């Protein structure tokens, strides 16, 4: 099953054609960090929803400062919280 973003009103999915400057990546919900998960869900305005380990948010919902780069690979910072939602 392809990865797709679980943010409300977001239809991004893995394999969609995008320009190189707008590359898309997917990040799992922090299920092992209850405090951070609450922050993610509050930002999404979905406090009563429980994500599974197979659900993701796409990089479009994170500020550029939420990422770090190593060897040309983009990683989500351990304290990152998504803030960009329509």
MOPAC internal coordinates of N, CA, C and O (Angstrom, degrees):
PM7 1SCF
backbone

  N    0.0000 0     0.00 0     0.00 0    0    0    0
  C    1.4477 1     0.00 0     0.00 0    1    0    0
  C    1.5319 1   108.83 1     0.00 0    2    1    0
  O    1.2310 1   119.71 1   -53.09 1    3    2    1
  N    1.3304 1   118.15 1   126.91 1    3    2    1
  C    1.4645 1   120.42 1  -177.54 1    5    3    2
  C    1.5267 1   111.25 1   -70.25 1    6    5    3
  O    1.2310 1   121.20 1   -26.93 1    7    6    5
  N    1.3151 1   115.30 1   153.07 1    7    6    5
  C    1.4668 1   120.76 1   177.94 1    9    7    6
  C    1.5119 1   108.91 1   -72.10 1   10    9    7
  O    1.2310 1   121.20 1   -39.97 1   11   10    9
  N    1.3209 1   115.31 1   140.03 1   11   10    9
  C    1.4567 1   121.06 1   173.83 1   13   11   10
  C    1.5207 1   107.60 1  -141.53 1   14   13   11
  O    1.2310 1   121.14 1   -25.97 1   15   14   13
  N    1.3154 1   115.43 1   154.03 1   15   14   13
  C    1.4543 1   121.30 1  -177.42 1   17   15   14
  C    1.5231 1   109.89 1   -78.91 1   18   17   15
  O    1.2310 1   120.57 1   -43.65 1   19   18   17
  N    1.3329 1   116.52 1   136.35 1   19   18   17
  C    1.4629 1   122.14 1  -178.41 1   21   19   18
  C    1.5226 1   112.80 1   -98.08 1   22   21   19
  O    1.2310 1   119.80 1  -172.89 1   23   22   21
  N    1.3237 1   117.98 1     7.11 1   23   22   21
  C    1.4608 1   120.75 1   177.19 1   25   23   22
  C    1.5264 1   109.35 1   -68.79 1   26   25   23
  O    1.2310 1   120.15 1   -36.72 1   27   26   25
  N    1.3241 1   117.32 1   143.28 1   27   26   25
  C    1.4653 1   119.81 1   177.25 1   29   27   26
  C    1.5292 1   111.06 1   -57.18 1   30   29   27
  O    1.2310 1   120.73 1   -44.49 1   31   30   29
  N    1.2982 1   116.22 1   135.51 1   31   30   29
  C    1.4700 1   124.29 1   175.97 1   33   31   30
  C    1.5308 1   113.46 1    66.01 1   34   33   31
  O    1.2310 1   119.47 1  -159.65 1   35   34   33
  N    1.3191 1   118.62 1    20.35 1   35   34   33
  C    1.4672 1   121.61 1   177.45 1   37   35   34
  C    1.5246 1   108.17 1  -112.23 1   38   37   35
  O    1.2310 1   120.57 1   -51.47 1   39   38   37
  N    1.3080 1   116.51 1   128.53 1   39   38   37
  C    1.4635 1   120.89 1  -177.96 1   41   39   38
  C    1.5282 1   111.99 1  -111.95 1   42   41   39
  O    1.2310 1   119.71 1  -163.28 1   43   42   41
  N    1.3306 1   118.15 1    16.72 1   43   42   41
  C    1.4621 1   120.79 1  -179.78 1   45   43   42
  C    1.5250 1   110.56 1   -67.70 1   46   45   43
  O    1.2310 1   121.42 1   -41.55 1   47   46   45
  N    1.3237 1   114.88 1   138.45 1   47   46   45
  C    1.4654 1   121.03 1   178.62 1   49   47   46
  C    1.5238 1   108.47 1  -144.20 1   50   49   47
  O    1.2310 1   121.14 1   -26.06 1   51   50   49
  N    1.3069 1   115.43 1   153.94 1   51   50   49
  C    1.4579 1   120.57 1   178.15 1   53   51   50
  C    1.5249 1   109.42 1   -62.94 1   54   53   51
  O    1.2310 1   120.79 1   -38.48 1   55   54   53
  N    1.3047 1   116.09 1   141.52 1   55   54   53
  C    1.4531 1   120.94 1   178.20 1   57   55   54
  C    1.5102 1   114.76 1    93.73 1   58   57   55
  O    1.2310 1   119.60 1   174.87 1   59   58   57
  N    1.3299 1   118.37 1    -5.13 1   59   58   57
  C    1.4559 1   120.64 1   177.85 1   61   59   58
  C    1.5213 1   109.31 1   -73.57 1   62   61   59
  O    1.2310 1   120.71 1   -36.96 1   63   62   61
  N    1.3094 1   116.24 1   143.04 1   63   62   61
  C    1.4609 1   120.87 1   177.59 1   65   63   62
  C    1.5241 1   109.53 1   -71.79 1   66   65   63
  O    1.2310 1   120.95 1   -50.48 1   67   66   65
  N    1.3326 1   115.80 1   129.52 1   67   66   65
  C    1.4627 1   122.21 1   179.08 1   69   67   66
  C    1.5170 1   108.28 1  -144.13 1   70   69   67
  O    1.2310 1   120.03 1   -27.96 1   71   70   69
  N    1.3218 1   117.55 1   152.04 1   71   70   69
  C    1.4689 1   119.22 1   175.86 1   73   71   70
  C    1.5313 1   110.16 1   -65.12 1   74   73   71
  O    1.2310 1   119.78 1   -30.21 1   75   74   73
  N    1.3262 1   118.02 1   149.79 1   75   74   73
  C    1.4685 1   121.05 1  -178.09 1   77   75   74
  C    1.5343 1   113.65 1   -55.73 1   78   77   75
  O    1.2310 1   120.26 1   146.99 1   79   78   77
  N    1.3196 1   117.10 1   -33.01 1   79   78   77
  C    1.4629 1   120.33 1  -179.31 1   81   79   78
  C    1.5296 1   112.00 1   -71.55 1   82   81   79
  O    1.2310 1   119.67 1   165.29 1   83   82   81
  N    1.3116 1   118.24 1   -14.71 1   83   82   81
  C    1.4631 1   122.09 1  -179.04 1   85   83   82
  C    1.5163 1   110.55 1  -117.87 1   86   85   83
  O    1.2310 1   120.45 1  -134.83 1   87   86   85
  N    1.3136 1   116.74 1    45.17 1   87   86   85
  C    1.4509 1   119.22 1  -177.41 1   89   87   86
  C    1.5283 1   110.63 1   -63.39 1   90   89   87
  O    1.2310 1   121.47 1   -30.69 1   91   90   89
  N    1.2845 1   114.79 1   149.31 1   91   90   89
  C    1.4590 1   122.00 1  -173.40 1   93   91   90
  C    1.5195 1   109.39 1  -116.37 1   94   93   91
  O    1.2310 1   120.92 1   -42.26 1   95   94   93
  N    1.3164 1   115.84 1   137.74 1   95   94   93
  C    1.4615 1   120.56 1   174.44 1   97   95   94
  C    1.5244 1   107.85 1  -135.47 1   98   97   95
  O    1.2310 1   120.99 1   -19.40 1   99   98   97
  N    1.3196 1   115.70 1   160.60 1   99   98   97
  C    1.4585 1   121.64 1  -175.72 1  101   99   98
  C    1.5130 1   110.34 1  -122.05 1  102  101   99
  O    1.2310 1   120.90 1   -36.49 1  103  102  101
  N    1.3342 1   115.88 1   143.51 1  103  102  101
  C    1.4538 1   121.97 1  -176.18 1  105  103  102
  C    1.5189 1   110.06 1  -131.35 1  106  105  103
  O    1.2310 1   121.31 1   -44.66 1  107  106  105
  N    1.3338 1   115.10 1   135.34 1  107  106  105
  C    1.4550 1   120.48 1   179.85 1  109  107  106
  C    1.5205 1   110.14 1   -72.44 1  110  109  107
  O    1.2310 1   120.83 1   -25.96 1  111  110  109
  N    1.3082 1   116.02 1   154.04 1  111  110  109
  C    1.4552 1   121.65 1   175.46 1  113  111  110
  C    1.5360 1   108.81 1   -69.04 1  114  113  111
  O    1.2310 1   119.70 1   -35.65 1  115  114  113
  N    1.3292 1   118.17 1   144.35 1  115  114  113
  C    1.4730 1   121.22 1  -178.28 1  117  115  114
  C    1.5374 1   111.18 1   -78.39 1  118  117  115
  O    1.2310 1   120.54 1  -109.01 1  119  118  117
  N    1.2985 1   116.58 1    70.99 1  119  118  117
  C    1.4649 1   121.87 1  -174.22 1  121  119  118
  C    1.5239 1   112.90 1   -64.75 1  122  121  119
  O    1.2310 1   120.02 1   154.34 1  123  122  121
  N    1.3289 1   117.56 1   -25.66 1  123  122  121
  C    1.4640 1   120.78 1  -178.52 1  125  123  122
  C    1.5302 1   112.61 1   -87.20 1  126  125  123
  O    1.2310 1   120.08 1   175.49 1  127  126  125
  N    1.3290 1   117.46 1    -4.51 1  127  126  125
  C    1.4642 1   122.36 1  -179.18 1  129  127  126
  C    1.5274 1   107.82 1  -121.91 1  130  129  127
  O    1.2310 1   120.71 1   -88.23 1  131  130  129
  N    1.3292 1   116.24 1    91.77 1  131  130  129
  C    1.4735 1   121.43 1  -172.60 1  133  131  130
  C    1.5216 1   112.69 1   -59.37 1  134  133  131
  O    1.2310 1   119.83 1   139.10 1  135  134  133
  N    1.3149 1   117.92 1   -40.90 1  135  134  133
  C    1.4680 1   120.52 1  -178.55 1  137  135  134
  C    1.5256 1   110.83 1   -64.92 1  138  137  135
  O    1.2310 1   120.63 1   135.17 1  139  138  137
  N    1.3152 1   116.40 1   -44.83 1  139  138  137
  C    1.4708 1   120.24 1   179.81 1  141  139  138
  C    1.5168 1   111.01 1   -68.35 1  142  141  139
  O    1.2310 1   119.95 1   141.73 1  143  142  141
  N    1.3272 1   117.70 1   -38.27 1  143  142  141
  C    1.4639 1   120.77 1   177.25 1  145  143  142
  C    1.5222 1   110.35 1   -60.98 1  146  145  143
  O    1.2310 1   119.90 1   138.28 1  147  146  145
  N    1.3238 1   117.79 1   -41.72 1  147  146  145
  C    1.4714 1   120.75 1   176.79 1  149  147  146
  C    1.5199 1   110.93 1   -59.72 1  150  149  147
  O    1.2310 1   120.14 1   140.82 1  151  150  149
  N    1.3413 1   117.35 1   -39.18 1  151  150  149
  C    1.4639 1   120.85 1   177.97 1  153  151  150
  C    1.5281 1   110.63 1   -63.69 1  154  153  151
  O    1.2310 1   120.59 1   134.76 1  155  154  153
  N    1.3205 1   116.48 1   -45.24 1  155  154  153
  C    1.4653 1   120.51 1   179.65 1  157  155  154
  C    1.5312 1   109.86 1   -59.39 1  158  157  155
  O    1.2310 1   120.39 1   131.15 1  159  158  157
  N    1.3188 1   116.85 1   -48.85 1  159  158  157
  C    1.4648 1   120.81 1  -176.83 1  161  159  158
  C    1.5166 1   111.51 1   -67.10 1  162  161  159
  O    1.2310 1   119.87 1   144.13 1  163  162  161
  N    1.3291 1   117.85 1   -35.87 1  163  162  161
  C    1.4640 1   120.80 1   177.32 1  165  163  162
  C    1.5209 1   110.20 1   -64.52 1  166  165  163
  O    1.2310 1   120.07 1   137.47 1  167  166  165
  N    1.3275 1   117.48 1   -42.53 1  167  166  165
  C    1.4658 1   120.82 1   178.18 1  169  167  166
  C    1.5277 1   111.54 1   -63.55 1  170  169  167
  O    1.2310 1   121.25 1   145.53 1  171  170  169
  N    1.3279 1   115.21 1   -34.47 1  171  170  169
  C    1.4715 1   120.42 1   178.78 1  173  171  170
  C    1.5236 1   112.07 1   -78.26 1  174  173  171
  O    1.2310 1   120.64 1   169.24 1  175  174  173
  N    1.3434 1   116.38 1   -10.76 1  175  174  173
  C    1.4773 1   123.43 1  -173.84 1  177  175  174
  C    1.5361 1   110.33 1    60.61 1  178  177  175
  O    1.2310 1   121.36 1  -135.78 1  179  178  177
  N    1.3426 1   115.00 1    44.22 1  179  178  177
  C    1.4662 1   121.20 1   179.06 1  181  179  178
  C    1.5328 1   109.43 1  -136.47 1  182  181  179
  O    1.2310 1   120.41 1  -128.03 1  183  182  181
  N    1.3387 1   116.82 1    51.97 1  183  182  181
  C    1.4546 1   122.23 1  -174.91 1  185  183  182
  C    1.5244 1   113.52 1   -59.56 1  186  185  183
  O    1.2310 1   119.56 1   150.19 1  187  186  185
  N    1.3124 1   118.45 1   -29.81 1  187  186  185
  C    1.4690 1   121.47 1  -176.38 1  189  187  186
  C    1.5211 1   113.62 1   -95.04 1  190  189  187
  O    1.2310 1   120.00 1  -172.35 1  191  190  189
  N    1.3027 1   117.61 1     7.65 1  191  190  189
  C    1.4563 1   122.68 1  -179.92 1  193  191  190
  C    1.5256 1   108.68 1  -100.33 1  194  193  191
  O    1.2310 1   119.95 1   -38.67 1  195  194  193
  N    1.3176 1   117.71 1   141.33 1  195  194  193
  C    1.4636 1   121.80 1   179.83 1  197  195  194
  C    1.5319 1   108.58 1  -117.91 1  198  197  195
  O    1.2310 1   120.06 1   -66.76 1  199  198  197
  N    1.3364 1   117.49 1   113.24 1  199  198  197
  C    1.4722 1   120.00 1   179.20 1  201  199  198
  C    1.5257 1   110.75 1   -74.39 1  202  201  199
  O    1.2310 1   121.26 1   -22.02 1  203  202  201
  N    1.3198 1   115.20 1   157.98 1  203  202  201
  C    1.4602 1   120.55 1   175.31 1  205  203  202
  C    1.5206 1   108.80 1   -99.72 1  206  205  203
  O    1.2310 1   120.61 1    -6.44 1  207  206  205
  N    1.3107 1   116.45 1   173.56 1  207  206  205
  C    1.4618 1   120.12 1  -179.21 1  209  207  206
  C    1.5214 1   112.29 1   -71.68 1  210  209  207
  O    1.2310 1   120.03 1   171.33 1  211  210  209
  N    1.3219 1   117.55 1    -8.67 1  211  210  209
  C    1.4658 1   121.29 1  -178.89 1  213  211  210
  C    1.5308 1   112.31 1  -100.57 1  214  213  211
  O    1.2310 1   119.71 1  -174.46 1  215  214  213
  N    1.3181 1   118.15 1     5.54 1  215  214  213
  C    1.4628 1   121.21 1  -177.80 1  217  215  214
  C    1.5248 1   110.23 1  -105.73 1  218  217  215
  O    1.2310 1   121.33 1   -28.22 1  219  218  217
  N    1.3292 1   115.05 1   151.78 1  219  218  217
  C    1.4648 1   121.57 1  -171.84 1  221  219  218
  C    1.5219 1   111.88 1  -137.39 1  222  221  219
  O    1.2310 1   121.31 1   -17.12 1  223  222  221
  N    1.3236 1   115.10 1   162.88 1  223  222  221
  C    1.4637 1   123.18 1   166.10 1  225  223  222
  C    1.5203 1   106.57 1  -115.55 1  226  225  223
  O    1.2310 1   120.63 1   -34.14 1  227  226  225
  N    1.3217 1   116.41 1   145.86 1  227  226  225
  C    1.4659 1   119.28 1   179.29 1  229  227  226
  C    1.5243 1   110.77 1   -89.73 1  230  229  227
  O    1.2310 1   121.52 1   -16.12 1  231  230  229
  N    1.3085 1   114.69 1   163.88 1  231  230  229
  C    1.4609 1   122.13 1  -176.76 1  233  231  230
  C    1.5243 1   113.30 1   -64.82 1  234  233  231
  O    1.2310 1   119.46 1   163.12 1  235  234  233
  N    1.3182 1   118.64 1   -16.88 1  235  234  233
  C    1.4701 1   120.93 1   179.18 1  237  235  234
  C    1.5292 1   112.31 1   -64.23 1  238  237  235
  O    1.2310 1   119.50 1   164.15 1  239  238  237
  N    1.3187 1   118.55 1   -15.85 1  239  238  237
  C    1.4647 1   121.73 1  -176.17 1  241  239  238
  C    1.5255 1   113.21 1   -97.73 1  242  241  239
  O    1.2310 1   120.53 1  -173.50 1  243  242  241
  N    1.3256 1   116.59 1     6.50 1  243  242  241
  C    1.4607 1   121.54 1  -179.23 1  245  243  242
  C    1.5202 1   110.58 1  -118.95 1  246  245  243
  O    1.2310 1   120.58 1   -38.91 1  247  246  245
  N    1.3264 1   116.50 1   141.09 1  247  246  245
  C    1.4682 1   122.32 1   175.16 1  249  247  246
  C    1.5305 1   108.93 1   -67.45 1  250  249  247
  O    1.2310 1   119.68 1   -25.33 1  251  250  249
  N    1.3267 1   118.22 1   154.67 1  251  250  249
  C    1.4727 1   120.24 1   177.12 1  253  251  250
  C    1.5322 1   112.84 1   -56.04 1  254  253  251
  O    1.2310 1   119.78 1   149.67 1  255  254  253
  N    1.3127 1   118.03 1   -30.33 1  255  254  253
  C    1.4662 1   121.06 1  -179.42 1  257  255  254
  C    1.5304 1   112.44 1   -70.19 1  258  257  255
  O    1.2310 1   119.53 1   169.62 1  259  258  257
  N    1.3180 1   118.51 1   -10.38 1  259  258  257
  C    1.4668 1   122.52 1   179.33 1  261  259  258
  C    1.5245 1   112.27 1   -80.44 1  262  261  259
  O    1.2310 1   120.30 1   173.54 1  263  262  261
  N    1.3244 1   117.04 1    -6.46 1  263  262  261
  C    1.4587 1   120.71 1  -175.65 1  265  263  262
  C    1.5175 1   112.02 1  -111.36 1  266  265  263
  O    1.2310 1   121.50 1   -29.09 1  267  266  265
  N    1.3080 1   114.74 1   150.91 1  267  266  265
  C    1.4586 1   121.57 1   169.85 1  269  267  266
  C    1.5176 1   107.14 1  -128.11 1  270  269  267
  O    1.2310 1   120.77 1   -27.41 1  271  270  269
  N    1.3130 1   116.13 1   152.59 1  271  270  269
  C    1.4578 1   121.28 1  -176.43 1  273  271  270
  C    1.5228 1   109.89 1  -119.38 1  274  273  271
  O    1.2310 1   121.21 1   -47.27 1  275  274  273
  N    1.3195 1   115.30 1   132.73 1  275  274  273
  C    1.4596 1   121.72 1   174.86 1  277  275  274
  C    1.5147 1   108.13 1  -136.53 1  278  277  275
  O    1.2310 1   121.08 1   -54.81 1  279  278  277
  N    1.3197 1   115.55 1   125.19 1  279  278  277
  C    1.4612 1   121.87 1   179.05 1  281  279  278
  C    1.5328 1   111.64 1    53.19 1  282  281  279
  O    1.2310 1   120.76 1  -143.37 1  283  282  281
  N    1.3289 1   116.16 1    36.63 1  283  282  281
  C    1.4547 1   120.85 1   177.78 1  285  283  282
  C    1.5222 1   114.59 1    78.90 1  286  285  283
  O    1.2310 1   120.12 1  -172.97 1  287  286  285
  N    1.3277 1   117.37 1     7.03 1  287  286  285
  C    1.4658 1   121.23 1   179.98 1  289  287  286
  C    1.5306 1   108.51 1  -108.09 1  290  289  287
  O    1.2310 1   120.73 1   -44.39 1  291  290  289
  N    1.3186 1   116.20 1   135.61 1  291  290  289
  C    1.4619 1   121.84 1   179.96 1  293  291  290
  C    1.5256 1   109.49 1   -90.14 1  294  293  291
  O    1.2310 1   121.27 1   -53.01 1  295  294  293
  N    1.3295 1   115.18 1   126.99 1  295  294  293
  C    1.4644 1   122.22 1   177.70 1  297  295  294
  C    1.5183 1   109.10 1  -121.19 1  298  297  295
  O    1.2310 1   120.93 1   -31.45 1  299  298  297
  N    1.3092 1   115.82 1   148.55 1  299  298  297
  C    1.4554 1   121.19 1   175.02 1  301  299  298
  C    1.5237 1   108.43 1   -81.31 1  302  301  299
  O    1.2310 1   120.15 1   -48.40 1  303  302  301
  N    1.3148 1   117.32 1   131.60 1  303  302  301
  C    1.4646 1   121.12 1   178.75 1  305  303  302
  C    1.5334 1   109.27 1   -63.24 1  306  305  303
  O    1.2310 1   119.87 1   -32.81 1  307  306  305
  N    1.3172 1   117.85 1   147.19 1  307  306  305
  C    1.4724 1   120.76 1  -177.19 1  309  307  306
  C    1.5294 1   113.72 1   -62.54 1  310  309  307
  O    1.2310 1   119.56 1   158.46 1  311  310  309
  N    1.3257 1   118.45 1   -21.54 1  311  310  309
  C    1.4636 1   120.92 1  -179.70 1  313  311  310
  C    1.5343 1   112.58 1  -105.28 1  314  313  311
  O    1.2310 1   119.94 1  -168.35 1  315  314  313
  N    1.3237 1   117.71 1    11.65 1  315  314  313
  C    1.4671 1   121.89 1  -176.08 1  317  315  314
  C    1.5262 1   111.79 1   -67.58 1  318  317  315
  O    1.2310 1   121.52 1   -38.85 1  319  318  317
  N    1.3238 1   114.70 1   141.15 1  319  318  317
  C    1.4627 1   122.04 1   176.48 1  321  319  318
  C    1.5242 1   106.87 1  -131.59 1  322  321  319
  O    1.2310 1   119.63 1   -49.70 1  323  322  321
  N    1.3241 1   118.30 1   130.30 1  323  322  321
  C    1.4713 1   120.27 1   179.32 1  325  323  322
  C    1.5309 1   110.62 1   -68.79 1  326  325  323
  O    1.2310 1   120.88 1   -41.47 1  327  326  325
  N    1.3266 1   115.93 1   138.53 1  327  326  325
  C    1.4732 1   120.04 1  -178.66 1  329  327  326
  C    1.5272 1   112.97 1  -132.30 1  330  329  327
  O    1.2310 1   119.36 1   173.77 1  331  330  329
  N    1.3220 1   118.84 1    -6.23 1  331  330  329
  C    1.4688 1   121.17 1  -174.57 1  333  331  330
  C    1.5305 1   109.21 1  -103.55 1  334  333  331
  O    1.2310 1   121.40 1   -74.98 1  335  334  333
  N    1.3245 1   114.93 1   105.02 1  335  334  333
  C    1.4643 1   121.06 1   178.14 1  337  335  334
  C    1.5122 1   108.17 1  -138.91 1  338  337  335
  O    1.2310 1   120.43 1   -34.69 1  339  338  337
  N    1.3284 1   116.79 1   145.31 1  339  338  337
  C    1.4700 1   120.00 1  -178.65 1  341  339  338
  C    1.5140 1   110.81 1   -82.95 1  342  341  339
  O    1.2310 1   120.10 1   180.00 1  343  342  341

